[in-house]
Amino acid sequence: MSATDPTTIPTDEELIAQAATIIPTLRENADTTEQDRRVADDSIRALRSAGLARMATEKRFGGYETDLLTQLLVLVELGKGCPSTGWVEAILLAGREMIKSLDDEAKQEVFGDNPDAHMFTSNSPTGTITKTTDGYVVDGKWGFCSGSDHAEWGFLMCLAKDEAGNPAGMAMAVVPKDELIKHDVWHVAGMCGTGSNTWEARNVLVPEHRATLSALPRP
């Protein structure tokens, strides 16, 4: 039976129950999560083993397409075990929801071989994206990137510029994390385990299928 067979997709009740079963694991790892300033690897493995990473992934890529209310109820359960882990899972699920705005080539690249792929997000347009003959070039820094240590991709909001450097709208770009630079700045008093560090892009080339651009409104 394949991963995309509808009969293998858990019910909403089963997903919430699965989340409840890993609360002890998250509690056991909570101190380590806070001390290491990132969710414990054992907790991430528990989330994936329970299938919770797939809730916001499309069925055709091995996901469940779980509705937002059920996702929220699952996150409530996770928060009972470890607030930082619950927050990180919420952000990683949001990344999967956001990638639905991109075309199929981008989705295939992210999820084709890994329906559990993690993606951190930043909705602050603190970087720029410039059109080139080969696609787009992305530059800038993005802060508060929760869960980024466990992600394979970054979903980054940018201010768009045309080839002449003029403002051209807003854009979202999906970038492999290994093409970004980590700045370890998340030294805080609370929710240390979210690992909400800053990531930087320096002249990163992004193909057109991994970016979506909206034009500025006319005055």
N, C-alpha and C positions, 0 to 999 in steps of 0.2 A: 504493500500500500504506500503510495507516494506521499511526500510531505504536503502536497497541494490538494490531495484528496479531501473533499469537504468532510468526510466521515472521520477524519483524524483531527479536526479542529475542535478544541475544547469548548464546552458551553460557557456562558458567562459565569454560572455558578461554580463550575469546575476551576476556572481561572482564579476566582476569588478564594476558593478553598486551597488551591495550590499556593497562593501567596501566604495564606495563614500558616501552612505547614513549614515555611522557611523562616518564620519569625524567630524561632529559637536560634537558628544559624546566624541571622543578622544581629541578634542581641549578643551572641557569643563573640562576634567579630567587631562589635561597636567600638570598644576601646581601641582596638588596633586601627580601625578606620580613622578615628580622630587623631591618634598619635602619628600615623603615617601621612595624614592629610590627603588621603585618597581612599575610596571604598576598597575594602579588603578583597583580594582576588578570589578568595573562597566565597564571598558573598556574590560576586559577579557570576561565578560558576553556578551558584545556586539559582540565581535569577534565570540564567540561560537554560539550566536543566529543567526548571519548572515551565519553560516555554514563554515566560513573561516578556522576553525581549522581542517576541514576534507579534505582540498585540497590535501594533500600528503598521506592520508590514503588510503589503498587498498579498492576497491569496496566491496569485500567480507566481510570486517569488517565495512561496513557502510560509507566508504569514497567515494571520487570523482575521485581519480587518475588524478587530474588536471595537465596539462603539465607545465613545468617549466617557460615558457614565461608568461603564464597567472598568475602563482603564483607571478612572478616578477611585473607584472602590478598591481596586487592587492596590493602588498607591497608598490608600489609607491603611491597609493591612501592613504593607511594607514599613510604613512610618512607625508602626507599633514596635517594630524590631530595631530600627535604626533610622532616625530622622534624616541623616545625611544620605543614606542609601536610598530612601524613598524619594528625596529631592533629585538625586542624580538620575534615578530611573525615569522620573517625570521629564527631565530635560532630554534624555536620550530618546524617549518616546516622541517628544515634540519634534526632534530632528527627523524621525521617520515620517511624521505627518507632513512636515514641510517639504520633503523631497517629492511628494506627490505632485508638486507644481512643475516639476521638470519633466523632460521628455523621456521616452522609454529607454533610450540609449544610456542615459545617466542612471536610471533605476537599475538597468541590467548590470551596469558596471559596479554599482554599489552592492546589490543584493543577489546578483546572478549566482555566485558561488558561496554566498554567506547570508542566509536569511536572518541571521542574528547580528548582522553588522551594526556597530554603534556609530552614532554621529553626534558630535557636540554642536551646539548652535550659539550664535551671537546675533541678536537682533539690533544691536547698535551699529549704525553705519560709520564706523570709525576707520574704515579702509576705503581705498578707491579701486575701481575697475575700469580699465581703458581698453577700447576696441583696437585690435591689431589685425593684420592680414591672416594670422594663424589662430585667432580666437580672441581671448582677453588676457590682459596682464593685471594681476591683483597685487596690491601693496597695502600695508598698514598693520595695525595692532588691534586685537580684540580682547577685552577683559572679561572677567567673570564667566569663564568657559567651564561650567560645572561638568564633571564627569569626563573631561577631556583625556585623562590618563587611560581610560578604557575604550576610547573611540578609535576607529580607523579613519574617520573622515571629519572634516569641519564644514559646517554650513554657515557661511559668512555673509553678513549684510554689508553692502558697499555703496558708496556714492559713485555713480557712473560718469565717465568722461568720454567724449568722442576723441577721434584721432588728433583733433586740434587742441585738445585739453579743455574744451568747454563742457559745462554741466550738461548731462544727458539723461538724468533720471536716477532711479535706484535699481540695484541689482542684488541678486543672491547668487553666490557661487559655492559650489561643492569642491573641496580641495582635499586630497589625501593628506592625512596628518603628517606623514613623513616628509612632506614638502614644506612644512611649517616649522617655525622655531618657537620652542617653549621658553617662557619667562616664569620662573618659579617664584611667584610673589604672594601666594595665598597663605599668609601667616596671620591668622585671625584668632579671636577668642571663642567664637561659636561656629558650629557647622564646619569645623576644620576639614572634616572628611569629604566634603564635596569636591575638593581639589579644583576650585574655581580659578585656575591660573590664567595668565595672559598668553596669547599666541600671536605670532607675527608672520606675515608673508612679505617676502622680498622679491619682487619681480617674478612672481609665480605665474607661469603660463597655464591658463585654464581653457580647455576646448569649449566651443560654443554650446555643445549639448549639456555641459555641466554648469551653465549659467542661465539666469532668466532676467530680462531687463524690462523695466517699465519706464516709459518716457515721462519727462517732466510735463506737467500741465501747462498749456499756453496761458500767458497772462491775460 
